[in-house]
Amino acid sequence: MREPGSGTRSALEQALLAQRMTLNQLHVALELPSNEAVRAAVEAGMGATLISASVAAPSLEAGLLQLVGYTLPDRAFYAVRHAERQGSRAARALLAVLSP
């Protein structure tokens, strides 16, 4: 699983709480600093994890991971910029695509 403070871990903790569980009830084999490291550990057979679909997609497509029927709630993401600078044209275009 991800390290304390990561958004992925926070999402897992919230999902567990919704089911009246805590991380202490899970056997955690590894805590790693990136989604890619967690994905690689699972690919190597170290256990199971919850990671985002975008991180898992290449491994799912290659047949290295298998999706199980567990869905986490959507997460909110925020864009920040320096208060005294305007966003670039590329940044504005990206935000326009990402905005609902």
CORWOJO-V632192 format. One record per residue. N is the residue number from 1. RES is the residue in three letters. SS is DSSP state (hx for helix, st for strand, lp for the rest). PSI is psi in whole degrees, -180 to 180 (NA if undefined). D_CENTER is the distance of its C-alpha to the mean C-alpha in Angstrom with 1 decimal. Layout:
[[N;RES;SS;PSI;D_CENTER] [N;RES;SS;PSI;D_CENTER]]
This chain:
[[1;MET;lp;167;9.9] [2;ARG;st;164;8.6] [3;GLU;lp;160;11.5] [4;PRO;lp;138;12.8] [5;GLY;lp;-14;12.0] [6;SER;lp;151;8.4] [7;GLY;hx;-36;6.6] [8;THR;hx;-45;4.0] [9;ARG;hx;-41;7.5] [10;SER;hx;-40;9.3] [11;ALA;hx;-41;7.9] [12;LEU;hx;-46;9.0] [13;GLU;hx;-41;12.1] [14;GLN;hx;-40;13.0] [15;ALA;hx;-40;12.8] [16;LEU;hx;-43;14.9] [17;LEU;hx;-38;17.3] [18;ALA;hx;-24;17.8] [19;GLN;lp;15;19.1] [20;ARG;lp;44;21.1] [21;MET;lp;166;19.4] [22;THR;lp;167;18.1] [23;LEU;hx;-29;16.3] [24;ASN;hx;-20;19.9] [25;GLN;hx;-5;20.5] [26;LEU;lp;151;18.0] [27;HIS;lp;107;19.1] [28;VAL;lp;113;16.6] [29;ALA;lp;-39;17.8] [30;LEU;lp;148;15.7] [31;GLU;lp;122;13.6] [32;LEU;st;156;12.4] [33;PRO;lp;-1;11.7] [34;SER;lp;155;9.2] [35;ASN;hx;-37;6.6] [36;GLU;hx;-37;9.9] [37;ALA;hx;-40;11.9] [38;VAL;hx;-46;10.1] [39;ARG;hx;-45;10.4] [40;ALA;hx;-39;14.0] [41;ALA;hx;-41;14.8] [42;VAL;hx;-40;14.2] [43;GLU;hx;-32;16.1] [44;ALA;lp;0;18.8] [45;GLY;lp;18;19.2] [46;MET;lp;-7;18.0] [47;GLY;lp;-154;16.5] [48;ALA;lp;162;13.7] [49;THR;lp;171;10.0] [50;LEU;lp;117;7.2] [51;ILE;lp;166;4.4] [52;SER;lp;155;4.1] [53;ALA;hx;-36;7.8] [54;SER;hx;-33;8.3] [55;VAL;hx;-39;7.3] [56;ALA;hx;-25;9.3] [57;ALA;hx;-50;12.0] [58;PRO;hx;-38;14.4] [59;SER;hx;-34;14.5] [60;LEU;hx;-45;15.1] [61;GLU;hx;-33;17.7] [62;ALA;lp;-4;19.3] [63;GLY;lp;17;19.6] [64;LEU;lp;-23;17.9] [65;LEU;lp;158;15.4] [66;GLN;lp;134;16.2] [67;LEU;lp;136;14.4] [68;VAL;lp;162;15.4] [69;GLY;lp;72;16.1] [70;TYR;lp;123;13.5] [71;THR;lp;130;11.9] [72;LEU;lp;154;9.8] [73;PRO;lp;156;11.3] [74;ASP;lp;148;10.4] [75;ARG;lp;151;9.1] [76;ALA;lp;140;11.6] [77;PHE;lp;149;11.5] [78;TYR;lp;145;14.7] [79;ALA;lp;135;16.9] [80;VAL;lp;155;19.4] [81;ARG;lp;165;22.6] [82;HIS;lp;135;25.7] [83;ALA;lp;-26;28.1] [84;GLU;lp;7;31.0] [85;ARG;lp;146;29.6] [86;GLN;lp;152;29.0] [87;GLY;lp;151;26.0] [88;SER;lp;167;27.0] [89;ARG;hx;-41;27.8] [90;ALA;hx;-42;24.7] [91;ALA;hx;-43;22.5] [92;ARG;hx;-39;24.3] [93;ALA;hx;-42;23.9] [94;LEU;hx;-46;20.2] [95;LEU;hx;-35;20.0] [96;ALA;hx;-37;22.5] [97;VAL;hx;-39;20.4] [98;LEU;hx;-22;17.3] [99;SER;lp;137;19.4] [100;PRO;lp;NA;20.1]]
